[in-house]
Amino acid sequence: MTIPTNLAKNIAVTNKESQYDEACRALMADKQILARLMKGTLDEFKGMELSDIADHYIEGDPRVHKIKVLPGETVPSIKGIGTEDKTVNEGSVTFDIRFVARFPRSGELVTIVINLEAQNKFYPGYPLVKRAFYYCARMVSSQYGTEFTGDRYKDIKKVYSIWVCLESPAYRKNTITEYSINRKMKVGDFPEAKDPKEHYDLMAVLMVCLGTPDESDPNYSGVLKMLTTLLSSEVDEYEKKKVLSEEFEIEMTEELERTVGLMCNLSEGVRRKAEAVTTAKVFEEGIKSGIAMMADVGISKEKTTEQLIQKYALPVQQAQQYVNQYYPN
């Protein structure tokens, strides 16, 4: 019997986690989910019917960037706008989901660009909100040559970067925070009508911080409950479908049901693989400690190897590797 190394187990976990992340993104790219997220977070869509948002105001067919979900599968990028932005001297940025939406204002349809990111760690080693504003800046600058040229800056479209944070610190759980550009008079004053908000309100970041399913939390409702139910590894497949269809009136299409099932299966796989890695680490620490104890009482390398083979039913080669690695010189 060959015992997989921690590296091999970690690779297996990473592969499962990658597929799980892609399943999460595919779920969030469903128009029914997007419509509820947009209505629950963006002022432009608050008073609208969900069906209008999904059917009329989301342009094209949003999908995650081109990464395989299952062997042999790719998820196509959104129609009309790419998920990768390449700029000379600035490198490339791959967005999880990026799409165009429109909303009515003053008798015309106004275009905005929305980026949606699923983020596991709230503290990845830098302020997440800074990365979000960088994404906004890239979405604005990438409009040159498509939405506007020359000095036609009036044609720049507003951009949103929405970050759904699955693992949030306790103080931020079940909260939605918006960061945006606002006017602040420093000297004197004049009517805002002379300085229309749409001229400077060009980017905004929303941090949607999820918690664990908790009906006792007054904030655990609306879009926060929907996303927590959808993305939580603590809610099983049956409960997800039940809450989404009955409470949020989301039609469980064949594709949506399949993706929910896939994510739940992958979530269970990630958990089991993580447990296997932990078990392997504990096992190896026990081996290391046992070898050190045998060396302390004067048991030779050869006898130590024999005892490992007998006690743990290890293959000869595996036992020798452990002894060569952990037996004190």
Helices and strands as residue ranges (DSSP letters): H 6-28, H 31-41, G 43-45, H 50-52, I 53-57, E 84-87, E 91-94, E 97-105, E 108-121, H 128-141, G 153-155, E 158-167, G 170-172, E 175-180, G 192-194, G 197-199, E 203-209, H 222-231, H 237-246, H 254-296, H 301-312, H 316-326
